[in-house]
Amino acid sequence: MSKPVFTIIEEHDALMSEIEDLGGEITPELAAKLFINENELANKIRAYYFIIKTKEADINLIKDEKERLDDVKKTKENAIKQLKKAVNLAVETFGTIKPSGAKGLDLGDLKVWQKKTEALELLGEVDDPRFCYKDVSFNFGYSQYEEFMKYIEGTTFEMDAHSKIVPDKDSIKQWRINHEEEHKILRNKASEITNPECEFVPELLPDEEEIQRDKDLKVILATELKHNSTVIFR
């Protein structure tokens, strides 16, 4: 019966212990057992080597096949995207407006509707406090472990804090959707922007309205709201 490597190693260790008990003397019987043991180990390692190389070759074949299938998947996804664009254009051109406000086509055995979505793209930095929050992170290294344990025990402990302004894309997107018509008018005033202050004025006085419009324009120029649509089949 074929022995696993671990069994061969255990037998080798047992033989070495027996030789040590004999004061280092290697009897003919022990020499024969060592020879058999070393041959078994060499043969087993060779067998393992060929198994490893075979499996490595299998893995390379799997990688190649995965890349081929990924390419096939991407090709089919692109084809679906182009076909949906064509159907979407047909619905936009010939469809009727449904109670939901979306356009659709009723083909009898098949219905198709448009699904409208909005995506916000950042074109620049947005630091307006209405639409941003501070992302605070702390540096904590191994060297601070003892200090941290003291902090747990009630003594003071300080960690280096780093913060950065992070725009909340969802709130900016919703703000732009809710004020889209006003934003179109403001965009035409781009040449009038005068480096406004960043602080938000919650209650506008008459002479502050222009400042607020500049703030709004600054956000608009740093973002782009894209209207997309796709189709749903039923």
Secondary structure, DSSP 8 states (H G I E B T S, - for coil): ----HHHHHHHHHHHHHHHHHTTT---HHHHHHHHHHHHHHHHHHHHHHHHHHHHHHHHHHHHHHHHHHHHHHHHHHHHHHHHHHHHHHHHHHH-EE-TTS-EEEE-SS-EEEEEEEEEEEE-S----TTSEEEEEEEE--GGGHHHHHHHHTTS----EEEEEEEE-HHHHHHHHHHTHHHHHHHHTTGGG------S--SS--GGGHHHHHHHHHHHHHTEEEEEEEEEEE-
